[in-house]
């Protein structure tokens, strides 16, 4: 017969499993720290990254997310001369391009190093060229493959690398660290979606993150996520969210767009409803809501600004299937406007100026569960702003807006219809929301200055 001690009870069995888990984690940690295993991981990463990119390339071309020019640049064929010294700033797309406006201006005033801005997306590249071509070199961010990265680093010769938000690149960080180039993350954040993925490669990622010299994060929640992934606490500083101070309006450009478009968009003094940064299926949802609202309240015009401009053709088909006449904003002034016209923003970098003309705004990516998009721009322009439940990428901004009562959050498309109708019908409600908008920015000042001081420590 077995004695009681030889038969593991529930608590002892649980303890044994925990011990085994700890031992496995310890073994994995030692493996990751070993040079041979680390080299194999980087080799494996190179292979998977390059193979995956090539495999996905036809889809990129079909969705117009890449061109021959950008493809060549991503393989290291950077169309600039070799630089003596540079400050390299990496951003992803349009939102981050706008965030760095104040930073680029300050760096240009203080330092004599050439500024290089790399972007991941076509839309980000086009906007960066438009905003910074006279003060910075603008390039596409190269593929994070060892031989490509090494080639680009030799061409740019950076004395500092600044990554904006969630830009963690193993090969780039490894080679910059080897050359003694300081690496700084500013406006740092790790979204819920990214955090779930990063957990699976925590040990590997921890080593990469710790090649950073400083990490400026938006809030304490993001600090905890960096710490969980293995970041050294002494390197992390809470600097605030630069998005609260990144909004700059070109008054000349605003006047031009207003003069060209206002008669068409606000024909017969109609109210303008903007559905901005939309994803599938939000365009269909908003068009159907618009149809229903018109049955009760006819004095409105709809303007749709898709998150990805290459989807304009898809939206035109959606509108035509519902007997509306699609009109691109670039065509305003050269095409007749009909009673059934619905407008589509088909340009890059102009959404802010259409927000300025709006009466009510819905910001997308928040019904479609894409993590939401920046609601600060319409709020900054004192526009009543509505968004859906999925704001994972902008939780701190959502909190600031809701705390001050400057925006309205809805749970689903049904509630969205009710709230939009109420806002359009109730001028006093719109005025109340406008009056609360300025309060959103009061408590969030100095984020830009905090991040600049972070950079100054290494220049």
N, C-alpha and C positions, 0 to 999 in steps of 0.2 A: 504493500500500500504506500501511496505517496503521502508525505506529510504536508501540512498546510503551507509550510514555508517554501516547499518546492513548487507549489502551484501559484503562479503570479496572480495577485488580485488586480482589480481594475486600476487602483492607484499606482501599484508597482509597475504594471504594464505601461501605463501612461508615462511614468518616469523613465522607463527604459527607452521608450520611443523618443522622448525629449533628448535623452543622452545621445542616442544614435543620430538624431537630427543635428545636434550641436557638433558632434564629431565629424559628420559629413560636411557641415559648413566650414569647419576648421580645415579639413583636408582640401576643400575647394579653394578656400582663401589662400592656403599655402601654394597650391598649384598656380593660381592666378598671379601670385607674387614671384613665381619662378620665372627667370628670363626665357628659358626654352619654351615653356608653356605660353608665356606672353607673346613671344614671336609667332608661335603657331596660331594664336588667337587673331593677331593682326593679319596674318596671311589668309586665314579663313575669312576674316572680315572683308579684306580686299576682294577675294574671289566672289563672295556672296553679293557684295555691293555692286561690283562691276557686272556680274552675270545678271542680277536682278534688274539693273538699269537697262541693259541691252535687251533683255526679254520684254521689258515694259515700253521700250522705245516706240513701237508702232502705235501704241495707245496714246502716248504723249503727242505724237504727230497728228493722230486722228482728232484728238481733243484740242489741238492747237496750243498745247502747253510748251512747245519747243519749236525752234526753227533751226535751219542749218547753221546759221551764225552762232546761235546760243549753244548748239551742240558742240561745235568746234571749240568754243570758249570753255565749255565744261570739261573738255579733254585737255585743257591747259594751253590752248592757242590764244593767249591773252594779247589783244590788239593794242598794247602800249609798250613803249620803250622800257628798258631796264632802269629801275629807279635807284637812286643813291640811298634813299631812306623814305619810309612811308609809315603812316598810321592807317592801319587796315580796319575798316568797320564792316561787319557782316550783318545784313538784315535779310529777312525772308521776302516780304512782299510789301504791298502798298501801305499797310498800317505802320510797319516799322520804319519805312522810308520817311513817313511824316513825323514820326517820333523824334528822329535824330536831327531835325532842322536846327534847333537851338544849339545842340551839341556841336554840329559841324561848324556853325558860325563861330562859336567860342574857340574851337580848336584852330580854326583858320586865323583868328586874331592873335592867338598866343604863341603858336608854334610855326616853325618854318618847314616842317616835314610835309611832303606831299600827302594829301588825304586820298585814300582809295576806298570806295564804297562798292561792295559786292552784294548782289541780290540773287535770290534763288529763282524767282519767277519772272516771266516775261512782263507782266504788268508792273511788277516792282522795278524792273530794269528801265522800262519806258518812263515811269514817273521819276525815278532817280536821275535819269538823263535830263529830264525837263527841269528839275529843281536844282541840281547840283553840278551840271556839266561845266559851268564856268569856274567852279572852285574845287572840283574833285575829279579824279579818274573814276569812271563807273564801269564795272565789269560784271559778268555773270560769275556766280560762285562755282568754282571747279568741283568736279566729283571728288569725294573724299577717298581717293585711291592713292596709295603711297607714292608711286612714281609721278602721278599728275600733280599732287599737292607739292611735292618737292620742287618740281619745275616752276610752279607758280610762285612759291616762296622766294626762290632765287631771283625771279623777275621783279617782284614787289619789294623785296628786302625790307620787311616791316621792322620797326623799332617798338611797335606796340600793336596788339590785336585786340579789338573790342567786339565782343559778341553781344547782340541785342536779343534779349528775352531767352528763348529756349534753343540755343545754338551750341550743341555739344558734338564735336566732330573728332573721333579718336585719332585718325592719322594726322590731321591738321594740328591738334593739340600736342601730340607726341613730338612732331618735328619742330614746332615753335619752341616747345620746352627744351628740346635738345640744343637749339641755337641760343637759348637764354632770352627769348623774346617774351616779355610780360603778356599774360593773357588775362583779360578782365571781362567778366559778364556784367552787363548793366541791365536794369529793369528786368531782372531775372524772374522767371516763373516756370513752373512745371505743371502743365494741365493735367486734369484727371486722366484723360486718355493716355497721355505720354507716361504718366506715373505708373499706370498699370503695366505698360510694356517694359519700362525701365526696371521694374522689380525683378524681372526674370534674368537680367544681366547686371545685377547690383554690384557684385564683386568687381567685374571688369569696368563698369561705369565709374565706380568709386575712384579707381586709379586715374581715370581720364579727368574727372572733375577736379581732382586735387593737383592737376598740372596748372590749374588757374591760380593766379596770384591773389585775386580778389573777386568776390561774387557779390554784387549789389542786387538784392531781391526786393520785390514790391511790398511784401508783407510777411508777417510771422509764419503764416501757413506755408508759404513757399520756402521759407527758411527751414522749417521742419522737414520738408520733402527732400531738400538738398542734404540735410543732415542724415536722414534715413538712408540715402543712397551712398553715404560714406564721405561726404564733404567735411573738411576740417572746419570746425566751428569758428576758429580764429580768423578764417578767411571770409566769413559771411557777414555782410552789413545790410541792415534794412534801410533802404534809401527812399522808399516810396515809389509810386507809379508815375513815370514820365508822361504817360498819356494825358494826365490832367493838365500838363503845361506845354503840350506839343502842338497845339492848334494855332496855325498861322493862316490868316486870310489875305489873299492878294486882292486889294480893293479894286484895282484896275480890271483884273480878270472878272471879278464879281459884277462890275458895272457892265462889261461887255456881254456876259451871259444873260444878265437881267434885261438889257436893252434888246437883245436878239430873241429871247424866249418868253418873256413875261406875257406878251399879248396872246400867244398861243396857249401857254400853260394855264393862264388865269382868264380865259375868254369869258366875257360877260360877268366878270367879278366872281368867278367860281372859286371854291376852295381847292387847294392843291394837296392831294394825298400822295405821299411818296412811300413806296415799298422798296427799301434799300438793302443792298448786300444779300439778295435773295438766293436761295438754293432750290433745287427740285425737292418737293413738289410745291414750294411756297408760292411760285408764280400762279399756278393753277388755283391754289387756295385764295390768294388775294384777288384774282380776277373774278372768281365766283362770289366772293364777299362784296366786291365792287358792284356786281350785277344786282345783288340783293339790296344793298344800300340805296342804289338808284331808284328802287321802287318806293322808298320812303323819303329820300333826300336827294334831289336831282342836281343840286348846284355844286358838283365836285368834278375834278379832273384827276385821272390816275397816271402816275409816273412810276415806272418800274426800273430799278437799277440793279441788274444781276451782279452777284459777287464776281463771277467770271465772265468777262465781256464776250468770250467765244460762244456763250449760250444765247446771244441775242437772236440768232436764227430760230432756235427752239421756242423762244418766247413769242416771236412773230407768228409761228404756227399755232401756238396756244390761243393767241388773240384772234386769229383768223377763224379758228374752229368755233369760236364763240361769237362770231359776226362783228368783231371790233376791227378797226383799221389801225395797224401798228405804224407808229411814226418814230423814227430814230431822232434823238435830240440833235444830231449833226445835220439833219435834213430840215430842221426848223428854219423857216425863211425861204426855203426853196421848194417846198411841197405844200399843197393845200391842206388845211385843217378841217376835218369834218366833225359832225356831231358825235360820231362813233369812234373818234380817234383816241387811242391810248398810247402814251409816250414811253419810249425805252431809252435809257441812257446807254449810249454805245461808245462813249469816250472814257479815257482813263484820267483820274485826278481831278474830275470836275464835280463829283458827288457833293462835296461840301457846299459848292455854290448853288446847287439845286436845293439842298437843304435850306439855304437862306431864303428861297422863294416859297417854301412849303408852309402849310398851315397845320398839318398833322403828319407824323412820321411813324412808320413801322420799320424796325430794323430786323432783318432776317437772320438765318442761320440759327434761330432761336425756337422756331416751330419745327424745323426739319431735323433737329437734334445734331447740328454741326458745331455745337459749342458756342453759338452766338457770335456777334460782331460788335464793334465799338459803338456804344450808344452816346459817347461823350460829344461827338460833333454836333448832332442835332440839339442836344441839351445846351451846349455852349452857345448855340445860335438862338436859344430861348424858344425851342420848338417843342410842343407837346409830343412826347415820344412813348411808343408802345413796343413791347418786346415779349417774346414767348418764354417758356419755362427752362429752355436749354441754354444757359449762359455760363457753362462750365469754364470757358476761357476768360471770362470777365467778371468773376465773382465779386472782387473788391469794388469794381466800378458799379456793378449792379447794386451792391450794398449802399454805396454812397448816394446813388440816384434814388433808391427807394427810401432811404433814411430821411432824406430831405423832401421827399414827396414830389420830386421833379419828373418822374416817369411812372408809367403804369405797366405792371406785369400781368400777362394773361396765361391761363393754363392750357388752352387749346384753341383751335380755329373757331369754334362756336363762340367762345368768350371773346375772341379777337373781333369778331363781327359786331358784337354788342358794344364793346368799348369804343371801337372806331366810329360807329354810328352816334354814340353818345357824345364823343368829342366833337364830331362835325356839327352836331345840332346845338351843342351847348357852348356858346362863346365865353360865358363866365368860367366854365371849367377849364377851357383853353387858357384863359388869362391867369387863372390861379396856378396852373402848372408852369406857365412862363415866369411868373414872379418867384417861383421856388428854384428855378434853374441855376441862378448865380450862386446859390448856397452850396451847390455841389463842389465847387472849385475852391472855396475858402479854406477848407480844412486840409487840402491836399497840396498846398504850395511847397516850394523848395525841393521837389523831387529832382528836377533838372540840376539844380545847384549841387545837391548831394552827390549825384552821379559824376558831375564834373570834378568835384573835389576828390572823388575816388580815383579818377583818371590822373589827376595832377600828382598824386603820390608816386606815379611811375614815369612821369615825364619831367 
